[in-house]
Amino acid sequence: MQKGLCVAVPLSCVVMDLRIFSRSPRQALVLAILLTSVLNVRCRPPGPDALPVYGDKPLWQFTDADLEAYLRDLHAREPDLRRRVVEIARRTIGQPYKLGPLGEGGAEPYDPDPLYCLTASDCVTFVEQTWAMALSRDKAEFLDTLRRIRYREGRIGLLTRNHFTEADWNVNNAWLFESTTAALGGASVRAYKLTINRRTFFEKYGLNTDAPVQQWSDEYIPVASLERVLPVLADADVIEFVKNEKSPFVGHLGLITHDANGTVMLLHSGEPAVQELPLMDYLKRHPTIVGVKALRAR
């Protein structure tokens, strides 16, 4: 028989043949059932224990075929969105850090970097790609979801990319996330303002725009008040770090996770690679951080 093919043997045929060797029809029936089970066993499809093509490789070493298989498998075995986010993020640990690895993929001349990249990330693209994968069942859906997260109304272009965290990324991703900063921080929340000059920003790419200067108001939870907020931070929450007390702005972001002991962890992309460490340890190492903002999936 050709490998990979199977033949379902009719029970009646087996009974007729075995009656020749059996003393009674009843014995023939029993033998027929046993023989039919053996002959038809090869018709069973591969079970869930079959090894996936991606094996134990870290995500940043995946091929496109690996990614396709992984996303399909992950959605089949893990229905919880937050757990998918954490699994994907942890599978990315060790991915080399690279500032600005993504662009418009050649759709425009200003930033021809690829639309997605598995081999490297910065803090923003790590969060974007992790969440896009967790929401997607295959590579095509991943690319579509990533486009919606990275660009205003999902329209690919340098002008529509979410460059400014407070005024672009958080606002244009309100379909997916809601701010929990005020609810978590309560009376300790501090307000801050920043000036956004898009004209100057886009000039770096050789692109002229008449976008007006924007005055933006926002808020953060001071680092001094963060200890009491830790118990209510949830896995897969997006945490944004506000830097510079005199002129505050979001300068970094990552994902919240918990270790086996319940310690609140930060999983993020930063020099030299994606890593996971206790959130409070990270804050102690970066004294220029004055507070945090938090986002949670709707």
C-alpha positions as CSV (number, residue, x, y, z in Angstrom):
1,M,0.0,0.0,0.0
2,Q,1.3,3.5,-0.8
3,K,2.5,5.4,2.2
4,G,0.1,7.9,3.5
5,L,-3.0,6.1,2.1
6,C,-5.5,4.1,4.0
7,V,-8.3,1.6,3.2
8,A,-11.4,1.3,5.3
9,V,-12.3,-2.4,5.3
10,P,-16.1,-3.2,5.3
11,L,-17.0,-5.4,8.2
12,S,-19.2,-7.7,6.1
13,C,-16.3,-8.7,3.9
14,V,-14.2,-9.6,6.9
15,V,-16.9,-11.7,8.4
16,M,-17.4,-13.7,5.2
17,D,-13.7,-14.4,4.9
18,L,-13.2,-15.3,8.5
19,R,-16.1,-17.7,8.7
20,I,-13.9,-20.1,6.8
21,F,-11.5,-20.3,9.7
22,S,-14.0,-20.0,12.5
23,R,-16.0,-22.7,14.2
24,S,-19.1,-20.4,14.5
25,P,-20.5,-17.2,13.1
26,R,-20.1,-15.5,16.5
27,Q,-16.4,-16.2,16.7
28,A,-16.1,-15.0,13.1
29,L,-17.8,-11.7,14.1
30,V,-15.4,-11.1,17.0
31,L,-12.3,-11.8,14.9
32,A,-13.7,-9.5,12.2
33,I,-14.1,-6.6,14.6
34,L,-10.6,-7.0,15.9
35,L,-9.1,-7.3,12.4
36,T,-11.1,-4.3,11.1
37,S,-9.8,-2.1,14.0
38,V,-6.2,-3.0,13.1
39,L,-6.6,-2.5,9.4
40,N,-8.4,0.9,9.8
41,V,-6.1,2.3,12.5
42,R,-4.0,4.1,9.8
43,C,-7.1,6.2,8.9
44,R,-6.8,8.3,12.0
45,P,-5.6,11.9,11.5
46,P,-2.5,13.1,13.4
47,G,-3.4,13.8,17.0
48,P,-2.7,16.9,19.0
49,D,0.6,15.5,20.2
50,A,2.1,15.6,16.8
51,L,5.2,17.9,16.8
52,P,4.6,21.3,15.2
53,V,6.9,22.5,12.5
54,Y,8.3,25.3,14.6
55,G,9.4,23.0,17.4
56,D,11.2,24.7,20.3
57,K,12.6,27.6,18.2
58,P,12.2,31.1,19.7
59,L,9.8,33.3,17.8
60,W,12.5,35.5,16.5
61,Q,14.0,32.5,14.6
62,F,10.6,31.6,13.0
63,T,10.2,31.2,9.2
64,D,6.9,32.4,7.7
65,A,5.8,28.7,7.7
66,D,6.6,28.5,11.4
67,L,4.6,31.6,12.2
68,E,1.6,30.3,10.2
69,A,1.6,27.0,12.0
70,Y,2.3,28.5,15.4
71,L,-0.6,31.0,15.3
72,R,-3.0,28.3,14.2
73,D,-1.9,26.0,16.9
74,L,-1.9,28.7,19.6
75,H,-5.5,29.7,18.9
76,A,-6.6,26.1,18.8
77,R,-5.2,25.3,22.3
78,E,-5.4,28.6,24.1
79,P,-8.7,30.4,24.1
80,D,-7.6,33.1,26.6
81,L,-6.3,36.3,24.8
82,R,-4.2,37.5,27.7
83,R,-2.5,34.1,28.0
84,R,-1.7,34.1,24.3
85,V,-0.1,37.6,24.7
86,V,2.1,36.4,27.5
87,E,3.1,33.2,25.7
88,I,4.0,35.0,22.5
89,A,5.9,37.6,24.5
90,R,7.9,35.0,26.4
91,R,8.7,33.1,23.2
92,T,10.2,36.4,21.9
93,I,12.7,36.7,24.8
94,G,16.2,37.0,23.4
95,Q,15.1,38.8,20.2
96,P,17.8,41.4,19.4
97,Y,16.9,45.1,20.0
98,K,16.9,47.4,17.0
99,L,15.5,50.9,17.0
100,G,12.9,51.5,14.3
101,P,13.0,48.1,12.5
102,L,9.6,48.7,10.7
103,G,8.6,51.0,8.0
104,E,6.1,51.1,5.2
105,G,7.6,48.2,3.3
106,G,8.4,50.2,0.1
107,A,4.9,51.6,-0.2
108,E,6.5,55.0,0.2
109,P,10.1,56.3,-0.3
110,Y,10.4,57.8,3.2
111,D,10.8,54.7,5.3
112,P,11.2,51.5,3.2
113,D,11.8,49.2,6.1
114,P,9.5,46.1,6.2
115,L,6.0,46.1,7.5
116,Y,6.8,43.4,10.0
117,C,10.0,41.8,11.4
118,L,10.5,38.8,13.5
119,T,14.3,39.0,13.9
120,A,14.5,42.3,15.8
121,S,12.2,44.8,17.6
122,D,12.1,48.0,19.6
123,C,9.8,48.7,22.5
124,V,6.9,49.8,20.4
125,T,7.1,47.2,17.6
126,F,7.5,44.5,20.2
127,V,4.2,45.4,21.8
128,E,2.5,45.9,18.5
129,Q,3.6,42.6,16.9
130,T,2.9,40.6,20.1
131,W,-0.7,41.9,20.4
132,A,-1.3,41.5,16.7
133,M,-0.2,37.9,16.8
134,A,-2.3,37.2,19.9
135,L,-5.4,38.5,18.0
136,S,-4.7,36.6,14.8
137,R,-5.2,33.0,13.7
138,D,-2.8,33.0,10.8
139,K,-0.1,35.2,9.2
140,A,-2.5,37.1,6.9
141,E,-4.7,38.1,9.8
142,F,-1.6,39.1,11.8
143,L,-0.5,41.5,9.1
144,D,-3.9,43.0,8.8
145,T,-4.2,43.4,12.6
146,L,-0.7,44.9,12.8
147,R,-1.6,47.4,10.1
148,R,-4.6,48.5,12.2
149,I,-2.5,48.8,15.3
150,R,0.4,50.7,13.7
151,Y,-1.6,53.1,11.5
152,R,-4.5,55.5,11.9
153,E,-7.6,53.8,10.4
154,G,-5.2,51.1,9.2
155,R,-4.0,53.2,6.3
156,I,-0.3,52.5,5.6
157,G,1.8,55.7,5.3
158,L,4.3,57.7,7.2
159,L,1.8,60.4,7.9
160,T,-0.8,58.0,9.3
161,R,1.7,55.9,11.4
162,N,1.2,56.3,15.1
163,H,4.4,58.1,15.9
164,F,3.5,59.9,19.2
165,T,2.5,57.6,22.0
166,E,0.1,59.8,23.9
167,A,-1.6,61.6,21.0
168,D,-1.4,58.9,18.3
169,W,-0.9,55.4,19.5
170,N,-3.1,55.5,22.5
171,V,-5.9,57.5,20.8
172,N,-6.0,55.5,17.5
173,N,-5.9,52.2,19.4
174,A,-8.9,53.0,21.6
175,W,-10.7,50.3,19.6
176,L,-8.5,47.7,21.4
177,F,-7.2,49.4,24.6
178,E,-8.7,51.6,27.3
179,S,-6.6,53.7,29.7
180,T,-6.7,52.5,33.3
181,T,-4.3,55.2,34.6
182,A,-6.9,57.3,36.3
183,A,-8.8,54.3,37.8
184,L,-5.6,52.7,39.1
185,G,-3.9,55.9,40.3
186,G,-6.8,57.6,41.9
187,A,-5.9,60.8,43.8
188,S,-2.2,60.2,43.2
189,V,-2.4,60.8,39.4
190,R,-0.5,63.8,38.1
191,A,-1.4,65.8,35.0
192,Y,1.2,66.8,32.5
193,K,1.4,68.6,29.1
194,L,3.5,68.2,26.1
195,T,3.9,70.0,22.8
196,I,3.8,68.0,19.6
197,N,5.4,69.5,16.5
198,R,4.6,67.1,13.6
199,R,6.1,69.5,11.0
200,T,9.5,69.3,12.6
201,F,9.2,65.6,13.1
202,F,8.4,64.8,9.5
203,E,11.1,67.0,8.1
204,K,13.6,64.4,9.3
205,Y,12.2,62.1,6.6
206,G,12.3,64.9,4.0
207,L,8.5,65.2,4.1
208,N,6.8,68.6,4.3
209,T,3.5,69.0,6.1
210,D,1.4,71.9,7.3
211,A,0.2,70.1,10.5
212,P,-0.2,72.6,13.3
213,V,1.6,72.4,16.6
214,Q,-0.5,70.4,19.0
215,Q,-0.8,71.0,22.8
216,W,-1.5,67.7,24.5
217,S,-2.7,67.1,28.1
218,D,-2.3,63.7,29.8
219,E,-1.7,62.0,33.2
220,Y,0.4,59.4,34.9
221,I,0.8,57.5,38.1
222,P,3.9,58.6,40.0
223,V,6.5,56.0,40.7
224,A,6.2,56.7,44.4
225,S,2.5,55.6,44.3
226,L,3.1,52.5,42.1
227,E,3.6,50.0,44.9
228,R,-0.1,50.1,45.9
229,V,-1.1,49.7,42.2
230,L,0.9,46.6,41.6
231,P,-1.7,44.1,42.8
232,V,-4.3,45.3,40.2
233,L,-2.0,45.2,37.2
234,A,-3.0,42.3,35.0
235,D,-1.1,40.1,32.6
236,A,-0.8,41.6,29.1
237,D,-1.5,45.1,30.3
238,V,0.5,47.7,28.3
239,I,2.6,49.9,30.6
240,E,4.1,53.1,29.4
241,F,6.9,54.9,31.2
242,V,6.8,58.7,31.5
243,K,10.3,60.2,31.6
244,N,11.7,63.7,32.4
245,E,10.0,65.5,35.2
246,K,10.4,69.0,33.7
247,S,9.1,68.0,30.3
248,P,7.2,64.7,30.7
249,F,6.7,62.3,27.8
250,V,6.2,58.6,27.2
251,G,9.7,57.3,26.4
252,H,9.3,53.5,26.7
253,L,6.7,50.8,26.9
254,G,6.3,47.1,27.5
255,L,3.9,44.4,28.8
256,I,3.0,43.3,32.3
257,T,3.4,39.7,33.3
258,H,3.7,37.7,36.6
259,D,6.2,35.1,37.6
260,A,5.4,31.9,39.4
261,N,5.5,33.7,42.8
262,G,3.1,36.4,41.7
263,T,5.8,39.1,41.3
264,V,4.8,41.8,38.8
265,M,7.2,41.6,35.9
266,L,8.0,43.8,32.9
267,L,8.5,42.1,29.6
268,H,9.9,44.5,27.0
269,S,12.3,45.1,24.2
270,G,15.3,47.1,25.2
271,E,19.1,47.0,24.8
272,P,20.4,44.4,24.1
273,A,17.3,42.2,23.6
274,V,13.8,41.3,24.7
275,Q,13.8,40.5,28.4
276,E,11.6,39.9,31.4
277,L,12.5,41.3,34.9
278,P,10.6,42.6,38.0
279,L,8.9,45.9,37.2
280,M,10.2,47.6,40.3
281,D,13.8,46.5,39.6
282,Y,13.5,48.1,36.1
283,L,12.2,51.4,37.7
284,K,15.1,51.4,40.2
285,R,17.6,51.2,37.3
286,H,16.0,54.1,35.5
287,P,15.7,57.0,37.9
288,T,14.7,59.4,35.1
289,I,11.3,57.7,34.9
290,V,8.8,59.8,36.9
291,G,5.7,57.6,36.4
292,V,3.7,55.2,34.4
293,K,0.5,55.0,32.3
294,A,-1.5,51.8,31.9
295,L,-3.7,50.4,29.1
296,R,-5.9,47.3,29.3
297,A,-7.6,45.4,26.5
298,R,-11.3,46.1,26.2
